[in-house]
């Protein structure tokens, strides 16, 4: 069935059910960023494979609302599908709600699957459309037409040792309960898979790249309930969970459990990480206490055990990256290397490392024009040979039993232009300025973001994505609550947070530059003006210096770069062969 035929079938169902507009979100009942195949409704409906987008269908128009990261990709993938591209003016905002309120008449009905939309977004849709006397309805037309849909994932899950996590399950639950008490909540419902993974020291393989397993959790005054299919766990892990005070229930029992909660409870939920369908199961007399899940804040503050493990993961990741770039340099011009084969080779070098589990996301390996797509994903059609002159951008990461990595480097190929050299240097300046920043306690991500962008802004250059995101401990590569972006996120940076810094410059049809390290927020001490923080760089991969325009760098920036590359060499040399040591020494020599 073609995408156009699927669209026609959806419109026929809308007519039959008297639904004037149908919204298809990129979500699952856990409001995950990365979805199990079972919930990838947008790729099924229209072929768009980006991680952010919303489809809205009426009888007269069908469109994909997405942000600037995906304009080029979406424009290509939507051709011939019957869907048009609607470019978001402000990323991560539901601009389609305003559009619906303008095009739909009074009395119209808008349908969407309540299980695949957040409480916060559903309320926004409901409130805005109600002003125009437009109603919402729970409908699931996708399930009706998706005949060969795969079932829910049923991969085995496992507990990580307390010695690796740094805290026991019961200790983490107690920390969450302390926050609930402060918020005067006696119940707490958790849907987000990474929060559940953290709280129960639980990992799995239900979502590609993210070591999580499908589940829900409910904390009551008397007990802790984990809704997960028991057959996923070993008897030893079940026994451990029970010993830690966790009662196991079937995954499918969660809606019934919520409906049977006592009346007049005070329950804490995260409206941005809980689906509207399960929210509707709560007793109507419940007092809802809204906020970011306590576990989201707690897991962002890595303990000393986690930090030490993360440093170990960085060592092994650095070895894999060193061997990959040496392999690239040795073979370029002597054998055929494509974006695809390079990404596969990098994955193989990581797979050789101790405790490697898998990739932390789909590797972005883009040469020249493809590197200008921030979230490029190589396909058979787009796969480029890496030869001639230009820039090869590689954004990649690994999942290890002791940490998660995410790193971006740009490899100059052949002779590079002065514009490419300047872009590379300006991006590097942004990375350096963020990395060496000293800032007062209470600083938020948008303040740091402007400092990282300043070297680019001075040349009238900007980029359309955030400058940094939190990262998990053997968990999701994108983790909140902190980030570094222009968005006014009301979360302050604290010691123990691990965050990326990744400014970029993208020239469509030409080239892209992004350089990314992970940094740990640490204390810089106190003064009469209060406490101050700074960043310790964790990533161990040399930064290529061959095309740097030194005239654009200040002395302190050159000093930072030289010290960083020297640190990389000193920490990795003992794990490399003699030939690799000599090669890396040359790459890390000061400029």
N, C-alpha and C positions, 0 to 999 in steps of 0.2 A: 504494500500500500504506500503510495507516495504521500509526501507531506501535505500536498494540496488536497488529496482525497481524505486524509485524516481531518483536515480543517473543515471540509465539507460535512463529514460525519458529526463533528462537534457542533456545527451550526444546526444540523438537523435535530440533534438532541436538545439544544437550547430552545428551538422552536417548540418541540414537543413538551418541554417542561416549563415553557413560558419564562425563560431566563433571557434577559436582554443583553447582558454582558457576562463573560466568564473569565475569571482571573486564574492563571496557572502560575504558581510560585515555584522558586527553586528552593525546596525545603523537604524535610521529613518530619515526623512527629517529635523529633528531638531538636529541631531547628539547627541542623548541622550545616556547616559550610560545604563540606565534602559529603556526597550522598552515596548510600548503597545503590547499586544498579536499579533495584526495585523502584526507587523513588526518582529516577532521572527522567521526569516527565517532560521537561523542556527539550532535551535532545530528542526524545521520542516524538514530540509533537511537531518540531520545526527544524531539527538538525543543529541548533546552536549548542555548542559544547562549553561555552565560557562558564565560570563559576558564579557569575552575578547577572541576573536578568529576571524579568517578569513578562509573561505573555498576557495580553488582554485582547479578547475576541468579542466583537459585536457582529451583527449581520452585515454591516457595511465596511468594517475595517478590522484587521488583525495586525497587532504590532508587538515588537519586542522592545521593552524599555531597558536600556543598559547604559553603562558609563563609558568614558573615553578610552579605557583600557581595551575595549572590545569593539570599537567602532569599525575598524578594518575587518576584523575577523567576522563579526556579525553581518556586515554588508555582503561578504562573500558567501557565508553559509546560508543566508536567507534567500538567496537568489532562486526564483522559481518555486518557492514554498507557499506563496500567498500571504506571507507576513512581511511587513515593512519594519525598518529600523527606526526607532524613536530614540534620539540622543538625549540622555539626561543632561540637564543643565547643571545640576548639583548631584554628585555621586551619592549613592546609598539613600536616596530619597524617593518616596512613592509618588512621583509626579503624575502617574496615571490616575490617581484618585481625583485630582482636580480636572483632568481631561474627562473622566466619566461624568463628573457633576455638570460639565458643560454640554456634553453631547447627548446625554440620556434625558428623556422627558420625565416629568413628575409621575410617580406611580410605577416606574421601572423597577426591575429586580436584577440584582447583581449576585452571581453565584460563584462560590469557591469552596474548596475542600477545607473545612475548619481544622482538620488535623495537620494541614501543611501551611499554616500561617500563624504568626506569633499573636499572643494576646494583645500586645501593644499595637501592632499593625491592624488587626481585626477591629479593634476599638476605633482606630483612626479612620478606617474605611467606613465603619458603621456611623460614626458621628458626622463625618463630612457629608456623606451621602444623605443622611437623614435631614440635613438642612434643605435638601432639594426634594424631600419626600420620596427618596429612593431606598428600597429595602434590600437587605442582604439575605442570602439563603445558603444552606449547606448542600452542596452538590458535588458529585465526583464523576464527571463524564469521562475522564481519562481512563479509569478502570474499565469502563464499558467498552471502549474501543481498543484497548491494549490487550490483544488476544494472546500474544506469546510472551507476556510479562513474566520475568523471573521472580521466584519467591523471595521471601526475606532471607538474608544471609544467616547461616547457622554454623559459622566457624567456631572452633574451640576457643575458649578463653582461659586465662590463667592469672594467678596472683603473683606479683613480684615480691621478693623477700623484703621484710621490714628493714633488714640491713642495707638494702639498696634504696629504699624509699626514705629512710631516715625517721619515719614515724609509723606507728601501728595504726590499724584501721580504727580501733576504739579511740585512740588519741586524736585522730582527725575528726571523728564524729563529735568528740567532746569540744573541740575548738569551734566547730560549726554551731553546736548548742549554745556556747557562750555568746555568739553573735545573735542567735535567735532570741536569747533572753534579753539582751540589750534592746532588741527591736520589739519586745513584748509579743513574740510569736511562740505558740506552743506546738505548731505543726509546720512542716516544711516539705514541699514537693519539688523534686529535681528531675528534669528531663534531659539536660545536656550531657552528652556521652563523655566528654572530657572531664566534667565535674564528677561524674559517677566513677570514672576510671581513677581519678585522683583519690577520692574519698575511700574507696574500697581497695586501693592498691591493685586494681584490676586492669588487665590489658587483653586485647583480642585482635581479631582480623576481619571484623564485619564491614569496615569501611576502608577502601584502598588508600594507602599511605598513612592513615591515622590508626594507631594501635588501640582501637576501642571496640567495645561489644555493645549490642543493643540492650538497653535496660532502662528502668526508671527506679527512683528511690523515694521513699516516704519516711520522714522522721516524725514520730509521734512522741508524746510525753513518756510512753512506756517502752517503745521499741523502735528498731530500725528495720524497715522492709526494703529488700532489694528484689525488683521484678526482673527476672532473667530466666531463660530456659536452663534448667538444672543440668541437662545433658551436655551443655557446653563446658561444664566444670568437672574437674577430677574430684573423687571422694575426699582426697586430702584437702583440696581447696575449700570444698563445702564444709568440712569439719573446722577449718581455720576460720571461715566466716562465722559459723555458728558460735565458736569459742569467743569471737570478738563481738558477740551480741547482735549479729545480723541474721534476720529471718528471711529465708528465700521463698519467693512466690513466682508463679508463672508470669511470663512477660505479658500474656494476654489478659491477665486479671487486673491490670492497673485501673481501667475505667470503672470496674465494679467496686474496687477498693475506694476510689475517690467518691463515688456516689454513696457509699455506706459510711462515710465519715460522720461523726456526731455533728449536730447542728450548733451554730454559734461559735465555732472554733475560730481561732486566730491563726491564719496560715500564711506563711511567707512564700512568695513565688517570684521568680524573675520574669517579668512580662515580655522580655525580649528573647528569652530562652525557653518559653513554655508555649505549647500550641493551644490555640483557641478551643479546639475540640475537647481536650482534657480539662481545660479550665471550666468549660461549661458543665462538666460532670460534678464539680464541687457543689456542696449544699448552698442554696441561694442565700441562706442566712449567715454564711461564713464572712468573717471580716478579713479582707485581703490586705496583706502587708506587702507592698511591692518594693523591689530593689534588686541589685545585682546579687546573684547567688553568693552567700558567704564563702563557699568553697572556691569560687572564681578568684576572689581576692586572696584567699589563703594559699592556693596553689601557685599564684604568681610570685610569691615570696619564697624563693628556693632556699631550702635549709642547707646547712654545711655539707651534709652527706650528698645531697643532690648536686651541689656546686662542684664538689670534688669529682663526682662521676662525670659531670658535663665536661670538665677540663680533660678527662681521660678520653671522652668521645671526640673532642676537638683534636687531640693528638692523632688518633687513628684516622679521622677524616682528613687531617692535613697530610698524612702520608699518602692516602689515596689520591688526593688532589695533586700533590707533587708528582707522583708517578704518572698521572694522567697528562699533565701539561708537558712533562718531559717526553712522554710517548708521542704527543701531538707534534712537538717541535722536531723530534727525530724522524718522523715519517712524512711530514708535510712535503709535498713535492716528489716523494719517492713512491707513494702508494695512494690509492683513492681513499679519501676520508670525506664523509658526508656529515651533515648535522646529526642524522640518525645514528650512524656508526660511532660518532664521537660520544653521543649520549650513552650508547650501549657500552662502550669501552669504559667510560667513567663509572658506570654502575658496576662493571666487573671488578674494577680496582677497589671500590667500596666493599663489594661482596667478599673480598679476600681478608677484610679486617675482622679482628676479634669482636664477637658479640654483635655483628651486623645483622639486622632484622629485615630491612628493606629500605626503599627510598622514602623520604618524607613528603615528597610531592613529585609530580611529573616534571622531569628535567626540562628546563627551557634552554635550548641550544640553538641560537639564531645567528646566522652569518649575514653581515651587512644589512640589507633591507629587513630581513626577518628579525634581526636584533632590535629593530625599531618598534616591534610589537611587544609591549611589556609582559604580556601573558601568552607569548607564542608557544604553540604546541606543534611540533613537527609532524607532518603527515606524509604519505606516499607522494602526494601531489606537490607539497611545498618543499620537500627535502632538497637542500642545496649542497652541491659539492663545495668543499672548503679549499679554495685555491685562488691564486691571484693576489690582489691587494684588498685589505679591508680589516674589519673588526669582527671578532667572533665572541659573542656574549654567551656565557654559561652560568645559569642560575640553577643550583642543585642542592640537594640535601640528603642526609641519611638518618634512618632510625636505628639506634643502637640500644641494647639493653640498658645502657647507662646514659642515654642522652639523645637529643634530637639536634640536628645541624641544618643550617641554611646559609649558603654562601654564594655570592656572585662575583665573578671575575670576567674581565675582558682581555682577550688575547689578540695583540696586533699580528696581522698576517701580511707579509710582504711590505710594500711601501705604503705608509699611511699619509693622508693629507694633513695640512695644517689645521683644518677645521676639526678633523677627527682627533688630533693631538690636543687641541684646545678644549674640546668637549670632554675628553678623557680627564684632562687636568682639572677642569672645573668641577666635575663630579667627584674626583678625588679630594679636592678642597672641601666640598660639602661633607664628605665622610669624615675627614680629619677634624673639621671644626666641631662636628657633633661628638666625635669620639673623645676629644680632649677637653670637652666642656666641663667647667666647674659651676655648679648652680645651687641655689638655696633650697633647703627642704620646703616642700609645698609646690615645687615647680610641676607644671603639667605638660603633656606631650606637645600641644600646639605651640608652646613657647620654645621648646627645643627645635621643633620643626622649622620655625622661621630662621633660626641660626644656621641650620644645615642648608637651607635654601639660599641664604644671603649671597654666597659666592656666585650662584647662578643668576639670581635676580639682578646683581650688579651688571650683568651682560644681557639683561632683558630676556632671560631664559627661565622656563619653569617646567614642571612635570606634573602629570595628572593623577598620580597615585600617592599614597601616604609615604612618609619617609621611614617608618619603622613599625613593627608589630611585635607583640610579646610572643614567646615561644615556650613550648612545654618541655617537661622532663620525660623523655621517652613517651611523648604524647603529641598533641596536634602542633603542626608547624606554625599555625596562626592561633594565638591564645591571647585573651584579654586578662584583665580589663584595660591595661595601659596600651597606648599606642603613641606614635609620633606622626602627627598629621595636622592639616589645617583645621580639622573638626574640633570644636570646643568640648572635648571629652573631659568630664569632671572627675578625673582620676589623677592623683599625684604620683610621682615616681618615688619609690622606696627602695632601700637596700634589699638585695636579693632578687630583684626583677631582672630577667634576661630579655633583651629586646634587640631587634635588628636595627641597623642604620643603613639605608640603601637609597641614596639619591640617584637620579638618573637624568639623562638627556636623550630624547628620541626625535630623530629626523625622519619622518615617513618616507619610505622609498629609498632611503640612503643607509642609515646606520643607527644603532642604539648603543648607549653606554650606561651601565649601572654597576656600581661597586658596592658590595654588601659585606658587612661583618656583624657578628653577634657580640653584644656588650653586656656586662654585668654591672648593675648599679651598686656602687659601694660608697661608704662614708668617706668624706674628705676632712672630717673633723669639725670642730666648733670654733667660733670666734665671738666677739662681743655682739656680732650681728646675727647670731644663731648658727644652726647646723648647716653644713654644706655637703653636697654629694658630687660624685663624678662617675665616670665609666671606666671599667677595666675591659679591654678587648679580649674576647675569648677565642675568636676564630684564628686558626693557624694556617694561613695560606698566603704565600708571597704576593705582593702587589707589583705587577709588571711596571718597570720604570723606563722602558725603552722609548716610549713616545711622549713622555712628559715634557710639557713646555715649562721649563724651570722659571721663566720670567713671570709666570702667573702665580708662583708659589712664594709665600713669605718664608723667612728663615726658620720660624718656629714650626711651620708646616713641613718643611724639608726635614727638620730634626725629628719630628714625629714619625714621618715615613721611614727614615733610616733606622730609627729605633725599633719600629714595628717589624720591618723586614729582618733586622738582626735578631729579634726575639724569635721570630718564626724559624730562622736557621738554627739557633741554639737549642730550641726545644725539639726539633724534628731530626737533627743530624744523627743522633744516636740510634735511630730506628731505620736508617737508610743504608743502602750499599755505598761503597766507596765512590762509585761512578755517580750515583745519585747525589751524594754529598757535594761533590765537585760542581755538579750542574746547579744545585740549589744555591751554593755559595756565590756563584756568578750572578744568579737572579737576585740575590739579596744584598749585593754590594751597594754601598752608599752612593748617592748621587751628589 
